[in-house]
Amino acid sequence: MNLTATLAQSDGVSLAVTLLLLCMSVASWVVILYKSWLLHSSIKDLAVCKALFWQASDWRQAQANWMQADRHSLFLPLLQAISHAPNNGLAALAGLEDQLTRHLREALQAIRARLQWGQDMLATIGATAPFVGLLGTVWGIFHALSNLAVAGQYTLDKVAQPVGEALVMTAAGLAVAIPAVMAYNLMGRRLARLDAELEGLAYDLRALAPGLTNRQA
């Protein structure tokens, strides 16, 4: 099967479906590779951050250790949250502990937003790519049979080749969707594990923050 000849005989719809599947495949693999690197390094950095933080002798050393270990500044919002200055205005009506809780919650949301990047794209590609491929198959079969009807030739070899070429689109849709779905599920587990560790760290920092802030001077 000559791919170049097949594409040359395709109409605009088939070419658009092929291009769309190609873009979806490239996008999903970019996300998969980037997220795999980010999650691997983030899990490693978080473990180092926690170890160095608790081994520090004072607050300033803890800050320095944290910033050194956090190579991508991913967990820096947590460190900034516990050293945040008291609020003014309406936010000052809340107690210091409530303000600290809000700052830590906002820090966790910022970290999660960075870690969750690309997950929606993987889920969308995994859910839609098979149907895009199926659309290409149905349209390819329709286009092939229409050409055969015009030519007036209905022999088996004339029908089998264009129909077989059209079915490749379904396989292409599955080839795009399967890696995206597998990566989404595997990364979802790692994200859940990382999120649980971040929740525990935020809880520990909230309990420790009042004593640290009193020693910052």
N, C-alpha and C positions, 0 to 999 in steps of 0.2 A: 504494500500500500504506500503510494507516494504522497507524503503529507503536503508537499508543495503543490502538486497537481490537484489534490483534493481542495486545498484552500483557494486555488485559482478558479476552480469550478463552483465555489460556494457563492451564495448571494450575500447581500448586506446583512441580513438577520443572522445567518450562520457565522459570518465574520465577527459580528458584534458579540455574539455569545462566546466565541472562541477568545476574543480579546478580553471579555469580562472575566472568564475563567482564568486566563493568564494573570490578569491584574489581581484577582482574589488569591491566587496561589502565591504570587510574589509578596503581597501584603501579609498573608498569614505566616510565611516563612521568615519575613523580616521581624514580625512580632515574636514568633517562637524563639528565634535566635537571641533577640535582644532581651526578652523576658527571662530566658534560661540563664543568660549571663547575669542579669540584674538580681534575680532571686538567689542564685548561687552566692554571689558576692555579698548580698544583703544579709543572708543568714550567717555567713562567716563574720561579717563586720559587726553584727549585733551581738554575737557571742563574745567577740573581743571587747566591744564597748562595755558590756556588762561586767566582764572580768576585770578590766582595768579600772572601771568606775568604782567598784567595791573594794579594790585593793589600794585606792588612793588614800593618802594620809590626811588630806584636807580638801576643801571645796575647790580651790584653784587648781590643784593637781588633778582632781577629778575632771574638771572642765577641759584641761589640756589633754588628758589621756583620751577623753571622749572624742574631741575634735581630731585628734591624731588617728584614732582607729576608724572613725566614720569617714571613709575615703570619698564617698559620694554625697556627703552631707544629707543623707536620707533621714537619719534619726535626730538631726540637730534641732528640729522643732520641739522635741521633748525636753532637751536641755534648756532651750530658750524659755519654755513654758514655766519651769520651776524657778527661773531667775527673773521672771517678768516683774516689772515695776507695778505697784498698786494702781488700779484704775482710777480715773477721775470721772465726774459726771454721774449719770445714772448707774453705771457699772459699779461705782464705789459704794452704792447702797448695799450690795451683797457683801457678805463676810469674806475675809481673806481666803478661807478654805474653799468657799464657793467659787471665788475668782480663780483660784488655782485649779479647781476641778474643770472649770470652763476652758481655761488655757490648755490643759492637758487634753481635753476632749477635742479641741480644735487642732491641736498638734497631731493627734492620732488620725483625724480626718484628713489632714494634709498628707501624712505618710501613706495612708491607705489609698488616696487618690493617685499617688505616684506608683504604688505597687500594683494597683488594679488596672493601670493603663494597658490597653490592648485586649483585655479579657472580653469586652463587649464585641470587639471586632472578630475575635476568634469564634465566639458563639454565633454571631451572625453568619459568618462564612460557613461554619460547619452545618448550620441549619438550612442555608439557601443554596449552596453550591450543587447538591444533587438535583434540585429542581431546575436550576439553570442548565445543567447538563441534560436533563430530560427534555427541557424546552428545545435545546439544540438538536436532540435526537428526533423529536416529533417533527420539527420544522425541516430537518434534513431529509427525513423520509418523505414528507409531503413534497418537498422541492424535487427530489429524485423521481418520485412517481409522476409528478407533473411533467417533467422532461421526457420520461418514457412515454407518457400518453401522447405528447406532441410528436415524438419520433415514431410512434406506432409499433414499437418493438417490445414484446412482453416475454422474451425468453428468460429462463432461470438465471443465466449468467448476467444478463443485463439488469435484473432486479436485485440479485444478491449483492453485487459489488456496492452500489450506492446505499443500500440499506445497511450493509455491514459498516460502511464508512460513517453513516449517521449514528450508529450505535456506539461508536467510539466516544461520542460526546457524553453519553451517560457514564462511561468509565472515567472520562476526564473529570466529570463533576464529583464522582466518588473519590478520585485521587486527590482532589483539592479538599474535600470535606473531611476525610478520615484523619489526616494529620492535625487539622485544626481542632477537631473534637477531642482527640487524644491529648493534645497539648493543653486544651482548656481544662480538662479533668485533672491531669497531672499537676498543672500549675495551681489549680484551685486548691488541691490538698496542701501544697507547699505554702500557699498564701494563708490558708486557715491556720497552719502551724505557726507561721510567722506572726499572724495577727494575735494568736493566743499569747505568744511571748511578749509582744508589745503591750498587750493589756496588763499582763503581770508586771512588766517593768513600769508602766505608768502608775499602777497601784502602789508599787514600792516607792516611786519618786514622790508621790503625793504624801505618803506617810513620812518621808524623810525630809521633804522640802522645808518645813518650818524650822528645823534645826540647822539646815544648811544656810538659809537666808539670814539667820541670826549671826552666822559666822562669816558672812561674805566680807564684812568690813575687816 
